[in-house]
Amino acid sequence: AAPSRLLRRELYYPGWRAAVDGTEAPIERTREIFQELALPAGASEIMFSYAPPFLGPCLAAFGLALPVLAWGLRPVRRLDPRMG
């Protein structure tokens, strides 16, 4: 019936996001390693999601490296040793 707080025993780490009833909500660090979230009065739907903090640059590096990898795996034409 009253506003409360949710203690989530998941490691607090950058990249975690939370939504309460479809609205983004800040996650706070509690007890040094856990997550805590403020909740409004009444029933709420809570959703957590995680994406590594450097996901964008990692995907960009992968995209740039993929053609190099593909080029390195191409079939190599070998010269016939009988043809000098």
OpenMM code with the backbone's topology and positions (N, CA, C; nanometers):
from openmm import Vec3, app, unit

residues = "ALA ALA PRO SER ARG LEU LEU ARG ARG GLU LEU TYR TYR PRO GLY TRP ARG ALA ALA VAL ASP GLY THR GLU ALA PRO ILE GLU ARG THR ARG GLU ILE PHE GLN GLU LEU ALA LEU PRO ALA GLY ALA SER GLU ILE MET PHE SER TYR ALA PRO PRO PHE LEU GLY PRO CYS LEU ALA ALA PHE GLY LEU ALA LEU PRO VAL LEU ALA TRP GLY LEU ARG PRO VAL ARG ARG LEU ASP PRO ARG MET GLY".split()
positions = [
    Vec3(0.0819, -0.1203, 0.0000),
    Vec3(0.0000, 0.0000, 0.0000),
    Vec3(0.0859, 0.1261, 0.0000),
    Vec3(0.2096, 0.1163, 0.0474),
    Vec3(0.2974, 0.2337, 0.0561),
    Vec3(0.4175, 0.2146, -0.0365),
    Vec3(0.4840, 0.3247, -0.0736),
    Vec3(0.6074, 0.3107, -0.1525),
    Vec3(0.7092, 0.2257, -0.0763),
    Vec3(0.7897, 0.1523, -0.1493),
    Vec3(0.8888, 0.0658, -0.0845),
    Vec3(1.0136, 0.0575, -0.1708),
    Vec3(1.1055, -0.0280, -0.1295),
    Vec3(1.2306, -0.0468, -0.2029),
    Vec3(1.2502, -0.1966, -0.2271),
    Vec3(1.3019, -0.2287, -0.3422),
    Vec3(1.3300, -0.3672, -0.3778),
    Vec3(1.4805, -0.3883, -0.3705),
    Vec3(1.5237, -0.4837, -0.2896),
    Vec3(1.6637, -0.5223, -0.2833),
    Vec3(1.6807, -0.6417, -0.3760),
    Vec3(1.7616, -0.6236, -0.4760),
    Vec3(1.7867, -0.7311, -0.5729),
    Vec3(1.9275, -0.7816, -0.5496),
    Vec3(1.9404, -0.9078, -0.5195),
    Vec3(2.0719, -0.9640, -0.4899),
    Vec3(2.1411, -1.0091, -0.6175),
    Vec3(2.1569, -0.9133, -0.7029),
    Vec3(2.2319, -0.9283, -0.8284),
    Vec3(2.3462, -0.8280, -0.8171),
    Vec3(2.4644, -0.8637, -0.8676),
    Vec3(2.5775, -0.7730, -0.8577),
    Vec3(2.5478, -0.6409, -0.9271),
    Vec3(2.5780, -0.5329, -0.8581),
    Vec3(2.5642, -0.4001, -0.9175),
    Vec3(2.6803, -0.3836, -1.0140),
    Vec3(2.6484, -0.3584, -1.1387),
    Vec3(2.7511, -0.3456, -1.2415),
    Vec3(2.6979, -0.2529, -1.3489),
    Vec3(2.7821, -0.1661, -1.4038),
    Vec3(2.7352, -0.0776, -1.5108),
    Vec3(2.6751, -0.1577, -1.6263),
    Vec3(2.5679, -0.1079, -1.6805),
    Vec3(2.5016, -0.1755, -1.7916),
    Vec3(2.3634, -0.2270, -1.7547),
    Vec3(2.3355, -0.2387, -1.6240),
    Vec3(2.2029, -0.2813, -1.5814),
    Vec3(2.1049, -0.1654, -1.5934),
    Vec3(1.9840, -0.1956, -1.6377),
    Vec3(1.8770, -0.0966, -1.6477),
    Vec3(1.7504, -0.1588, -1.5906),
    Vec3(1.6633, -0.0726, -1.5399),
    Vec3(1.5376, -0.1204, -1.4837),
    Vec3(1.4241, -0.0306, -1.5302),
    Vec3(1.3066, -0.0904, -1.5406),
    Vec3(1.1850, -0.0154, -1.5732),
    Vec3(1.0760, -0.0594, -1.4757),
    Vec3(1.0058, 0.0384, -1.4220),
    Vec3(0.8940, 0.0112, -1.3319),
    Vec3(0.7684, 0.0605, -1.4025),
    Vec3(0.6787, -0.0314, -1.4325),
    Vec3(0.5553, 0.0002, -1.5061),
    Vec3(0.5848, 0.0720, -1.6379),
    Vec3(0.6911, 0.0279, -1.7064),
    Vec3(0.7245, 0.0813, -1.8375),
    Vec3(0.8053, 0.2099, -1.8366),
    Vec3(0.8361, 0.2644, -1.7199),
    Vec3(0.9144, 0.3876, -1.7094),
    Vec3(1.0516, 0.3551, -1.6524),
    Vec3(1.1569, 0.4061, -1.7173),
    Vec3(1.2926, 0.3786, -1.6694),
    Vec3(1.3082, 0.4277, -1.5259),
    Vec3(1.3728, 0.3457, -1.4436),
    Vec3(1.3940, 0.3775, -1.3027),
    Vec3(1.5417, 0.3586, -1.2692),
    Vec3(1.5977, 0.4486, -1.1879),
    Vec3(1.7397, 0.4347, -1.1524),
    Vec3(1.7636, 0.3183, -1.0575),
    Vec3(1.8728, 0.2484, -1.0817),
    Vec3(1.9154, 0.1406, -0.9925),
    Vec3(2.0251, 0.1977, -0.9046),
    Vec3(2.0118, 0.1766, -0.7752),
    Vec3(2.1107, 0.2264, -0.6807),
    Vec3(2.1938, 0.1116, -0.6267),
    Vec3(2.3180, 0.1433, -0.5891),
    Vec3(2.4055, 0.0429, -0.5286),
    Vec3(2.3741, 0.0371, -0.3793),
    Vec3(2.3604, -0.0828, -0.3272),
    Vec3(2.3360, -0.1000, -0.1847),
    Vec3(2.4207, -0.2142, -0.1322),
    Vec3(2.4571, -0.2073, -0.0076),
    Vec3(2.5394, -0.3087, 0.0590),
    Vec3(2.6645, -0.3397, -0.0221),
    Vec3(2.7189, -0.2380, -0.0847),
    Vec3(2.8424, -0.2440, -0.1632),
    Vec3(2.8331, -0.3204, -0.2951),
    Vec3(2.7504, -0.4243, -0.3051),
    Vec3(2.7533, -0.5054, -0.4270),
    Vec3(2.6161, -0.5324, -0.4888),
    Vec3(2.5073, -0.5023, -0.4194),
    Vec3(2.3751, -0.5376, -0.4690),
    Vec3(2.3038, -0.4189, -0.5332),
    Vec3(2.1883, -0.4453, -0.5906),
    Vec3(2.1068, -0.3433, -0.6561),
    Vec3(1.9834, -0.3150, -0.5713),
    Vec3(1.9414, -0.1888, -0.5728),
    Vec3(1.8207, -0.1513, -0.5011),
    Vec3(1.7400, -0.0567, -0.5896),
    Vec3(1.6098, -0.0690, -0.5802),
    Vec3(1.5195, 0.0041, -0.6681),
    Vec3(1.4017, 0.0569, -0.5876),
    Vec3(1.3690, 0.1851, -0.6065),
    Vec3(1.2530, 0.2437, -0.5399),
    Vec3(1.1264, 0.2042, -0.6150),
    Vec3(1.0235, 0.1667, -0.5399),
    Vec3(0.8964, 0.1253, -0.6001),
    Vec3(0.7838, 0.2143, -0.5494),
    Vec3(0.6883, 0.2459, -0.6364),
    Vec3(0.5732, 0.3250, -0.5930),
    Vec3(0.4761, 0.2380, -0.5132),
    Vec3(0.3790, 0.3018, -0.4541),
    Vec3(0.2752, 0.2277, -0.3808),
    Vec3(0.1951, 0.1428, -0.4785),
    Vec3(0.1478, 0.0297, -0.4331),
    Vec3(0.0653, -0.0578, -0.5163),
    Vec3(0.1476, -0.1603, -0.5919),
    Vec3(0.0792, -0.2349, -0.6763),
    Vec3(0.1451, -0.3386, -0.7574),
    Vec3(0.2190, -0.2743, -0.8742),
    Vec3(0.3343, -0.3302, -0.9074),
    Vec3(0.4157, -0.2780, -1.0175),
    Vec3(0.4721, -0.3919, -1.0988),
    Vec3(0.4938, -0.3662, -1.2261),
    Vec3(0.5658, -0.4609, -1.3111),
    Vec3(0.7075, -0.4077, -1.3251),
    Vec3(0.8044, -0.4915, -1.2895),
    Vec3(0.9442, -0.4508, -1.2907),
    Vec3(1.0178, -0.5340, -1.3941),
    Vec3(1.0959, -0.4667, -1.4776),
    Vec3(1.1753, -0.5370, -1.5785),
    Vec3(1.3200, -0.4915, -1.5674),
    Vec3(1.4120, -0.5875, -1.5692),
    Vec3(1.5542, -0.5589, -1.5679),
    Vec3(1.6129, -0.6033, -1.7014),
    Vec3(1.7125, -0.5290, -1.7485),
    Vec3(1.7831, -0.5684, -1.8706),
    Vec3(1.9308, -0.5349, -1.8529),
    Vec3(2.0138, -0.6016, -1.9297),
    Vec3(2.1570, -0.5794, -1.9196),
    Vec3(2.2179, -0.5752, -2.0582),
    Vec3(2.3055, -0.4794, -2.0790),
    Vec3(2.3863, -0.4712, -2.1997),
    Vec3(2.5249, -0.4250, -2.1547),
    Vec3(2.6303, -0.4942, -2.1933),
    Vec3(2.7644, -0.4522, -2.1524),
    Vec3(2.7893, -0.3058, -2.1903),
    Vec3(2.8617, -0.2321, -2.1052),
    Vec3(2.8818, -0.0895, -2.1298),
    Vec3(2.9480, -0.0576, -2.2632),
    Vec3(3.0350, -0.1425, -2.3122),
    Vec3(3.1068, -0.1139, -2.4364),
    Vec3(3.0584, -0.2009, -2.5513),
    Vec3(2.9318, -0.2360, -2.5511),
    Vec3(2.8773, -0.3234, -2.6542),
    Vec3(2.8881, -0.2595, -2.7932),
    Vec3(2.8567, -0.1322, -2.8057),
    Vec3(2.8631, -0.0641, -2.9360),
    Vec3(3.0019, -0.0684, -2.9974),
    Vec3(3.1060, -0.0224, -2.9257),
    Vec3(3.2409, -0.0287, -2.9832),
    Vec3(3.2870, -0.1717, -3.0133),
    Vec3(3.2468, -0.2668, -2.9306),
    Vec3(3.2845, -0.4072, -2.9566),
    Vec3(3.2207, -0.4578, -3.0856),
    Vec3(3.0943, -0.4263, -3.1071),
    Vec3(3.0273, -0.4687, -3.2301),
    Vec3(3.0884, -0.4000, -3.3516),
    Vec3(3.1268, -0.2732, -3.3368),
    Vec3(3.1908, -0.2017, -3.4478),
    Vec3(3.3250, -0.2661, -3.4825),
    Vec3(3.4048, -0.2999, -3.3812),
    Vec3(3.5340, -0.3653, -3.4050),
    Vec3(3.5144, -0.5011, -3.4708),
    Vec3(3.4132, -0.5752, -3.4269),
    Vec3(3.3834, -0.7046, -3.4878),
    Vec3(3.3462, -0.6865, -3.6350),
    Vec3(3.2622, -0.5857, -3.6638),
    Vec3(3.2215, -0.5596, -3.8015),
    Vec3(3.3390, -0.5226, -3.8908),
    Vec3(3.4352, -0.4490, -3.8361),
    Vec3(3.5540, -0.4129, -3.9134),
    Vec3(3.6481, -0.5318, -3.9318),
    Vec3(3.6530, -0.6202, -3.8342),
    Vec3(3.7442, -0.7346, -3.8416),
    Vec3(3.6894, -0.8475, -3.9279),
    Vec3(3.5598, -0.8549, -3.9438),
    Vec3(3.4999, -0.9651, -4.0189),
    Vec3(3.5485, -0.9723, -4.1641),
    Vec3(3.5540, -0.8610, -4.2396),
    Vec3(3.6071, -0.8715, -4.3772),
    Vec3(3.7532, -0.9163, -4.3799),
    Vec3(3.8329, -0.8740, -4.2844),
    Vec3(3.9736, -0.9161, -4.2786),
    Vec3(3.9810, -1.0665, -4.2559),
    Vec3(3.8979, -1.1162, -4.1668),
    Vec3(3.8937, -1.2600, -4.1415),
    Vec3(3.8488, -1.3351, -4.2666),
    Vec3(3.7461, -1.2865, -4.3323),
    Vec3(3.6975, -1.3516, -4.4543),
    Vec3(3.8058, -1.3515, -4.5622),
    Vec3(3.8795, -1.2415, -4.5744),
    Vec3(3.9865, -1.2336, -4.6742),
    Vec3(4.0960, -1.3343, -4.6411),
    Vec3(4.1248, -1.3540, -4.5139),
    Vec3(4.2280, -1.4494, -4.4739),
    Vec3(4.1875, -1.5940, -4.4966),
    Vec3(4.0597, -1.6218, -4.5068),
    Vec3(4.0127, -1.7592, -4.5272),
    Vec3(3.9873, -1.7936, -4.6735),
    Vec3(4.0136, -1.7004, -4.7632),
    Vec3(3.9876, -1.7254, -4.9057),
    Vec3(4.0820, -1.8341, -4.9572),
    Vec3(4.0392, -1.9070, -5.0601),
    Vec3(4.1289, -2.0082, -5.1187),
    Vec3(4.2498, -1.9405, -5.1837),
    Vec3(4.3633, -2.0001, -5.1683),
    Vec3(4.4869, -1.9449, -5.2251),
    Vec3(4.5240, -2.0260, -5.3484),
    Vec3(4.5500, -1.9554, -5.4582),
    Vec3(4.5952, -2.0244, -5.5797),
    Vec3(4.7439, -2.0531, -5.5666),
    Vec3(4.7793, -2.1757, -5.5861),
    Vec3(4.9206, -2.2140, -5.5772),
    Vec3(4.9753, -2.2270, -5.7187),
    Vec3(5.0949, -2.1805, -5.7347),
    Vec3(5.1615, -2.1934, -5.8646),
    Vec3(5.2062, -2.3363, -5.8856),
    Vec3(5.1920, -2.3833, -6.0069),
    Vec3(5.2363, -2.5182, -6.0409),
    Vec3(5.3909, -2.5201, -6.0372),
    Vec3(5.4477, -2.6071, -5.9555),
    Vec3(5.5949, -2.6077, -5.9429),
    Vec3(5.6637, -2.6445, -6.0747),
    Vec3(5.5921, -2.7089, -6.1677),
    Vec3(5.6526, -2.7480, -6.2965),
    Vec3(5.6662, -2.6280, -6.3882),
    Vec3(5.5891, -2.5226, -6.3579),
    Vec3(5.5961, -2.4017, -6.4418),
    Vec3(5.6918, -2.3034, -6.3742),
    Vec3(5.8059, -2.2866, -6.4280),
    Vec3(5.9120, -2.2094, -6.3709),
    Vec3(5.8868, -2.0689, -6.3652),
] * unit.nanometer
topology = app.Topology()
chain = topology.addChain("A")
for resn in residues:
    res = topology.addResidue(resn, chain)
    for name in ("N", "CA", "C"):
        topology.addAtom(name, app.Element.getBySymbol(name[0]), res)
